[in-house]
Amino acid sequence: TVPLGSIDPMPAESSSIKLEVGDCVVMYTDGITEAMNHTREMYGMERFDRSVMECEPEPQAVIDAVHSSLFAFTKVMDRVADQTLLIMHVTGED
C-alpha cells in the first residue's frame, strides 16, 4: 500500500461499476488489517472480509462488526495505528 501523495506520480488504471440501491462500499486503512494480537499475528484480510460479509450492509453495522471482530482478535480496545473505516451506503434518496 502506498500513501497518497508520498511518491512521484504512478501510472494508474481506472474502472467503474454501477452501484445499486442497498449496495455498501467499504474503505479502510491498513491499520485495521495489520493490527496484531499478542502473538504478533496480523488481523488480515480474511478476518476483515468475513466481518464485513457477515453483517447487514448498513454503515453502522459494518463499523460495529469490524470493531467487534478486531477487538476480539487483538484483545485490546486501544488503537496503536491509524484505523479508519469509510462506509458509503446507496440509499436511492436524492
TIRO-2110 file (N, C-alpha, C; in Angstrom, 1 decimal):
// TIRO-2110
0.8, -1.2, 0.0, N, 1, A
0.0, 0.0, 0.0, CA, 1, A
0.9, 1.2, 0.0, C, 1, A
0.6, 2.2, -0.9, N, 2, A
1.4, 3.4, -1.0, CA, 2, A
0.5, 4.6, -0.5, C, 2, A
0.9, 5.4, 0.4, N, 3, A
0.1, 6.5, 0.8, CA, 3, A
0.0, 7.5, -0.3, C, 3, A
-1.2, 8.1, -0.4, N, 4, A
-1.4, 9.1, -1.5, CA, 4, A
-0.5, 10.3, -1.3, C, 4, A
0.1, 10.8, -2.4, N, 5, A
1.0, 11.9, -2.4, CA, 5, A
2.4, 11.8, -1.8, C, 5, A
2.8, 10.6, -1.5, N, 6, A
4.1, 10.4, -0.8, CA, 6, A
5.2, 10.1, -1.8, C, 6, A
4.9, 9.7, -3.0, N, 7, A
5.9, 9.4, -4.0, CA, 7, A
5.5, 10.1, -5.3, C, 7, A
6.4, 10.0, -6.3, N, 8, A
6.2, 10.6, -7.6, CA, 8, A
4.9, 9.9, -8.2, C, 8, A
4.2, 10.6, -9.1, N, 9, A
3.0, 10.0, -9.6, CA, 9, A
3.3, 8.6, -10.2, C, 9, A
2.3, 7.7, -10.0, N, 10, A
2.4, 6.4, -10.5, CA, 10, A
1.4, 6.2, -11.6, C, 10, A
1.6, 5.4, -12.6, N, 11, A
0.6, 5.1, -13.5, CA, 11, A
-0.6, 4.5, -12.8, C, 11, A
-1.8, 4.9, -13.2, N, 12, A
-3.0, 4.4, -12.5, CA, 12, A
-4.0, 3.9, -13.6, C, 12, A
-4.7, 2.9, -13.2, N, 13, A
-5.8, 2.4, -14.0, CA, 13, A
-7.1, 2.8, -13.4, C, 13, A
-8.1, 2.9, -14.2, N, 14, A
-9.4, 3.2, -13.6, CA, 14, A
-10.4, 2.3, -14.2, C, 14, A
-11.4, 2.1, -13.4, N, 15, A
-12.6, 1.3, -13.9, CA, 15, A
-13.8, 1.8, -13.2, C, 15, A
-14.9, 1.4, -13.6, N, 16, A
-16.1, 1.9, -12.9, CA, 16, A
-17.1, 0.7, -12.7, C, 16, A
-18.0, 0.8, -11.7, N, 17, A
-19.0, -0.1, -11.5, CA, 17, A
-20.3, 0.7, -11.2, C, 17, A
-21.4, 0.1, -11.5, N, 18, A
-22.7, 0.8, -11.2, CA, 18, A
-23.2, 0.3, -9.9, C, 18, A
-23.4, 1.2, -9.0, N, 19, A
-23.9, 0.8, -7.6, CA, 19, A
-25.4, 0.9, -7.7, C, 19, A
-26.0, 0.0, -7.0, N, 20, A
-27.4, -0.1, -6.9, CA, 20, A
-27.9, 0.2, -5.5, C, 20, A
-29.2, 0.6, -5.4, N, 21, A
-29.7, 0.9, -4.1, CA, 21, A
-29.5, -0.3, -3.1, C, 21, A
-29.0, -0.1, -1.9, N, 22, A
-28.7, -1.1, -1.0, CA, 22, A
-27.2, -1.5, -1.0, C, 22, A
-26.5, -1.2, -2.0, N, 23, A
-25.0, -1.5, -2.1, CA, 23, A
-24.3, -0.7, -1.0, C, 23, A
-23.2, -1.3, -0.5, N, 24, A
-22.4, -0.7, 0.5, CA, 24, A
-21.0, -0.8, 0.1, C, 24, A
-20.3, 0.4, 0.1, N, 25, A
-18.9, 0.4, -0.2, CA, 25, A
-18.1, 0.6, 1.0, C, 25, A
-17.1, -0.2, 1.2, N, 26, A
-16.3, -0.2, 2.5, CA, 26, A
-14.8, 0.2, 2.1, C, 26, A
-14.3, 1.2, 2.7, N, 27, A
-12.9, 1.6, 2.5, CA, 27, A
-12.2, 1.6, 3.9, C, 27, A
-11.0, 1.3, 4.0, N, 28, A
-10.3, 1.1, 5.2, CA, 28, A
-8.8, 1.4, 5.1, C, 28, A
-8.2, 1.7, 6.2, N, 29, A
-6.7, 1.9, 6.2, CA, 29, A
-6.1, 0.6, 6.7, C, 29, A
-4.8, 0.5, 6.4, N, 30, A
-4.1, -0.8, 6.7, CA, 30, A
-3.9, -1.0, 8.2, C, 30, A
-4.1, 0.1, 9.0, N, 31, A
-4.0, -0.1, 10.4, CA, 31, A
-5.0, -1.1, 11.0, C, 31, A
-6.1, -1.4, 10.2, N, 32, A
-7.0, -2.4, 10.6, CA, 32, A
-6.5, -3.8, 10.3, C, 32, A
-6.2, -4.0, 9.0, N, 33, A
-5.8, -5.3, 8.6, CA, 33, A
-4.4, -5.7, 9.2, C, 33, A
-3.6, -4.7, 9.5, N, 34, A
-2.3, -5.0, 10.1, CA, 34, A
-2.2, -5.0, 11.6, C, 34, A
-3.4, -4.8, 12.3, N, 35, A
-3.4, -4.9, 13.7, CA, 35, A
-3.0, -6.3, 14.2, C, 35, A
-2.2, -6.3, 15.3, N, 36, A
-1.7, -7.6, 15.7, CA, 36, A
-2.2, -8.0, 17.1, C, 36, A
-2.3, -9.3, 17.3, N, 37, A
-2.6, -9.9, 18.6, CA, 37, A
-1.4, -10.0, 19.4, C, 37, A
-1.5, -10.6, 20.6, N, 38, A
-0.3, -10.8, 21.5, CA, 38, A
0.8, -11.7, 20.9, C, 38, A
0.5, -12.5, 19.9, N, 39, A
1.5, -13.4, 19.3, CA, 39, A
2.0, -12.8, 18.0, C, 39, A
1.7, -11.5, 17.8, N, 40, A
2.1, -10.7, 16.6, CA, 40, A
1.6, -11.3, 15.3, C, 40, A
0.4, -12.0, 15.4, N, 41, A
-0.3, -12.4, 14.2, CA, 41, A
-1.2, -11.2, 13.7, C, 41, A
-1.2, -10.9, 12.4, N, 42, A
-2.0, -9.8, 11.9, CA, 42, A
-3.5, -10.3, 11.8, C, 42, A
-4.3, -9.3, 12.0, N, 43, A
-5.8, -9.5, 11.8, CA, 43, A
-6.1, -9.9, 10.4, C, 43, A
-5.5, -9.3, 9.4, N, 44, A
-5.6, -9.7, 8.0, CA, 44, A
-6.9, -9.5, 7.2, C, 44, A
-6.8, -9.7, 6.0, N, 45, A
-7.9, -9.5, 5.0, CA, 45, A
-9.0, -10.6, 5.2, C, 45, A
-8.6, -11.8, 5.5, N, 46, A
-9.7, -12.8, 5.7, CA, 46, A
-10.6, -12.5, 6.8, C, 46, A
-10.1, -12.1, 8.0, N, 47, A
-11.0, -11.8, 9.1, CA, 47, A
-11.8, -10.5, 8.8, C, 47, A
-11.1, -9.5, 8.2, N, 48, A
-11.8, -8.3, 7.8, CA, 48, A
-12.9, -8.6, 6.8, C, 48, A
-12.7, -9.3, 5.8, N, 49, A
-13.7, -9.7, 4.8, CA, 49, A
-14.9, -10.4, 5.5, C, 49, A
-14.5, -11.4, 6.3, N, 50, A
-15.6, -12.2, 7.0, CA, 50, A
-16.5, -11.2, 7.9, C, 50, A
-15.9, -10.3, 8.6, N, 51, A
-16.6, -9.4, 9.4, CA, 51, A
-17.6, -8.6, 8.6, C, 51, A
-17.1, -8.1, 7.5, N, 52, A
-17.9, -7.3, 6.6, CA, 52, A
-19.0, -8.1, 5.9, C, 52, A
-18.7, -9.2, 5.4, N, 53, A
-19.7, -10.0, 4.7, CA, 53, A
-20.8, -10.6, 5.6, C, 53, A
-20.5, -10.8, 6.9, N, 54, A
-21.5, -11.4, 7.7, CA, 54, A
-22.4, -10.5, 8.5, C, 54, A
-22.3, -9.2, 8.1, N, 55, A
-23.2, -8.2, 8.8, CA, 55, A
-24.1, -7.6, 7.7, C, 55, A
-25.1, -6.8, 8.3, N, 56, A
-26.0, -6.1, 7.4, CA, 56, A
-25.3, -5.0, 6.6, C, 56, A
-25.6, -4.8, 5.4, N, 57, A
-24.9, -3.7, 4.6, CA, 57, A
-25.4, -2.3, 5.0, C, 57, A
-25.2, -2.0, 6.2, N, 58, A
-25.6, -0.7, 6.7, CA, 58, A
-24.3, -0.1, 7.4, C, 58, A
-24.0, 1.2, 7.2, N, 59, A
-22.7, 1.7, 7.7, CA, 59, A
-22.4, 1.4, 9.2, C, 59, A
-23.4, 1.6, 10.1, N, 60, A
-23.1, 1.4, 11.5, CA, 60, A
-22.9, -0.1, 11.8, C, 60, A
-23.6, -0.9, 11.1, N, 61, A
-23.5, -2.4, 11.2, CA, 61, A
-22.1, -2.8, 10.8, C, 61, A
-21.6, -2.3, 9.7, N, 62, A
-20.2, -2.6, 9.2, CA, 62, A
-19.2, -2.2, 10.2, C, 62, A
-19.3, -0.9, 10.7, N, 63, A
-18.4, -0.4, 11.7, CA, 63, A
-18.4, -1.3, 12.9, C, 63, A
-19.6, -1.6, 13.4, N, 64, A
-19.7, -2.4, 14.7, CA, 64, A
-19.1, -3.8, 14.5, C, 64, A
-19.4, -4.4, 13.3, N, 65, A
-18.9, -5.7, 13.1, CA, 65, A
-17.4, -5.8, 13.0, C, 65, A
-16.8, -4.8, 12.3, N, 66, A
-15.3, -4.8, 12.1, CA, 66, A
-14.7, -4.5, 13.5, C, 66, A
-15.2, -3.5, 14.2, N, 67, A
-14.6, -3.2, 15.5, CA, 67, A
-14.7, -4.4, 16.5, C, 67, A
-15.9, -5.0, 16.5, N, 68, A
-16.1, -6.2, 17.4, CA, 68, A
-15.1, -7.3, 17.1, C, 68, A
-15.0, -7.6, 15.8, N, 69, A
-14.1, -8.7, 15.4, CA, 69, A
-12.6, -8.3, 15.6, C, 69, A
-12.3, -7.1, 15.3, N, 70, A
-10.9, -6.6, 15.6, CA, 70, A
-10.5, -6.7, 17.0, C, 70, A
-11.4, -6.2, 17.9, N, 71, A
-11.1, -6.1, 19.3, CA, 71, A
-11.1, -7.5, 19.9, C, 71, A
-12.0, -8.4, 19.4, N, 72, A
-11.9, -9.8, 19.9, CA, 72, A
-10.6, -10.5, 19.5, C, 72, A
-10.1, -10.1, 18.4, N, 73, A
-8.8, -10.7, 17.9, CA, 73, A
-7.6, -10.2, 18.7, C, 73, A
-7.6, -8.8, 18.8, N, 74, A
-6.4, -8.2, 19.4, CA, 74, A
-6.5, -8.3, 21.0, C, 74, A
-7.7, -8.4, 21.5, N, 75, A
-7.9, -8.4, 23.0, CA, 75, A
-7.6, -7.1, 23.6, C, 75, A
-7.5, -6.0, 22.8, N, 76, A
-7.3, -4.7, 23.4, CA, 76, A
-8.3, -3.7, 22.7, C, 76, A
-8.7, -2.7, 23.4, N, 77, A
-9.6, -1.7, 22.8, CA, 77, A
-8.8, -0.4, 22.3, C, 77, A
-7.5, -0.4, 22.6, N, 78, A
-6.6, 0.7, 22.2, CA, 78, A
-6.3, 0.6, 20.7, C, 78, A
-6.1, 1.7, 20.0, N, 79, A
-5.7, 1.7, 18.6, CA, 79, A
-4.3, 2.2, 18.6, C, 79, A
-3.3, 1.4, 18.2, N, 80, A
-1.9, 1.8, 18.2, CA, 80, A
-1.5, 2.3, 16.8, C, 80, A
-2.4, 2.2, 15.8, N, 81, A
-2.1, 2.7, 14.5, CA, 81, A
-3.3, 3.3, 13.9, C, 81, A
-3.2, 4.0, 12.8, N, 82, A
-4.3, 4.6, 12.2, CA, 82, A
-5.3, 3.5, 11.7, C, 82, A
-6.5, 3.6, 12.3, N, 83, A
-7.5, 2.6, 11.9, CA, 83, A
-8.8, 3.4, 11.5, C, 83, A
-9.0, 3.5, 10.2, N, 84, A
-10.1, 4.3, 9.7, CA, 84, A
-10.9, 3.5, 8.8, C, 84, A
-12.3, 3.6, 9.0, N, 85, A
-13.2, 3.0, 8.1, CA, 85, A
-14.1, 4.1, 7.5, C, 85, A
-14.3, 4.0, 6.2, N, 86, A
-15.2, 4.9, 5.5, CA, 86, A
-16.3, 4.0, 4.8, C, 86, A
-17.5, 4.1, 5.2, N, 87, A
-18.6, 3.3, 4.6, CA, 87, A
-19.6, 4.2, 3.9, C, 87, A
-19.9, 3.8, 2.6, N, 88, A
-20.9, 4.5, 1.9, CA, 88, A
-22.0, 3.5, 1.5, C, 88, A
-23.2, 4.0, 1.8, N, 89, A
-24.4, 3.1, 1.5, CA, 89, A
-25.3, 3.8, 0.5, C, 89, A
-25.7, 3.1, -0.5, N, 90, A
-26.5, 3.7, -1.6, CA, 90, A
-28.0, 3.6, -1.1, C, 90, A
-28.6, 4.7, -0.9, N, 91, A
-30.0, 4.7, -0.4, CA, 91, A
-31.1, 4.9, -1.4, C, 91, A
-30.7, 5.6, -2.5, N, 92, A
-31.7, 5.9, -3.5, CA, 92, A
-32.4, 7.2, -3.3, C, 92, A
-32.1, 7.9, -2.1, N, 93, A
-32.6, 9.2, -1.8, CA, 93, A
-31.9, 10.2, -2.6, C, 93, A
-32.6, 11.3, -2.9, N, 94, A
-31.9, 12.4, -3.6, CA, 94, A
-31.0, 13.2, -2.7, C, 94, A
END
